[in-house]
């Protein structure tokens, strides 16, 4: 018997995050994915705007958003937790990430694979 009252699926970084249960088989709504990606990018960039103010073609490192390489990794973990999707390493092969849309597409592809 485990000493923990509830199973932990992603480790200690899940504290304080609202997530979709891992046994859910429904693909997250594209609007939910887009809004979640934008919220995480806003938080990472330490700016005060609404997700609607961030266009899909906004550069990850431009006039509005500022995402460091370390922040990028943390952002991916947060998106996995928030949306209940896994972002496997093979999804990153041959991809580059320059815009918000690139991240949205990555998470959407992962969510469709989890369904």
PEVENUR-V353340 format. One record per residue. PHI is phi in whole degrees, 0 to 359 (* if undefined). PSI is psi in radians with two decimals (999 if undefined). OMEGA is omega in whole degrees, -180 to 180 (none if undefined). Layout:
phi	psi	omega
PHI	PSI	OMEGA
PHI	PSI	OMEGA
This chain:
phi	psi	omega
*	2.37	-179
287	2.49	177
285	-0.13	-177
264	2.38	-177
290	-0.45	-179
223	2.48	178
295	2.50	177
253	2.13	-176
259	-0.36	-177
232	0.10	177
89	-2.96	-172
291	-0.27	-178
285	0.01	180
276	-0.23	-177
303	2.22	176
84	0.02	-179
257	2.44	173
271	2.23	-178
225	2.82	175
279	2.34	-180
304	2.47	-176
293	-0.30	179
270	0.09	178
285	2.33	-178
257	-0.13	-180
283	2.45	176
286	2.30	177
302	2.51	179
301	2.40	179
304	-0.60	178
293	-0.67	177
295	-0.75	179
299	-0.86	-179
301	-0.84	-179
296	-0.70	-180
294	-0.77	178
301	-0.81	-178
294	-0.69	178
298	-0.76	-180
293	-0.70	177
296	-0.70	178
297	-0.78	179
297	-0.80	-180
298	-0.64	-178
277	-0.13	179
55	0.88	177
239	2.82	-179
245	1.44	175
222	2.87	176
273	2.74	177
304	-0.57	179
296	-0.39	-179
277	-0.07	-179
254	1.90	179
288	2.67	180
299	-0.50	-179
269	0.18	179
293	2.27	177
295	2.55	178
292	-0.46	175
228	1.50	-178
218	-2.54	-178
290	-0.47	-176
254	-0.97	-175
265	2.57	177
223	1.76	-178
244	2.04	177
279	2.91	179
296	-0.70	177
292	-0.73	177
298	-0.61	178
299	-0.79	179
297	-0.81	178
298	-0.63	179
297	-0.71	180
295	-0.71	177
297	-0.77	180
298	-0.74	179
295	-0.68	176
302	-0.80	-179
293	-0.84	-175
295	-0.64	-174
256	-0.12	179
68	0.58	178
243	2.75	175
253	2.36	178
252	1.50	-177
292	2.68	-177
305	-0.64	-176
295	-0.32	176
290	-0.33	-176
269	-0.24	-177
295	2.19	177
76	0.12	-180
256	2.60	169
236	2.69	-175
235	1.81	-179
244	-0.50	-175
231	2.95	175
303	-0.73	-179
302	-0.64	179
300	-0.71	179
289	-0.76	178
301	-0.79	180
297	-0.71	178
300	-0.88	-178
294	-0.67	178
297	-0.78	178
300	-0.76	179
296	-0.74	-179
296	-0.69	179
293	-0.59	178
288	-0.49	179
282	-0.38	-174
291	999	none
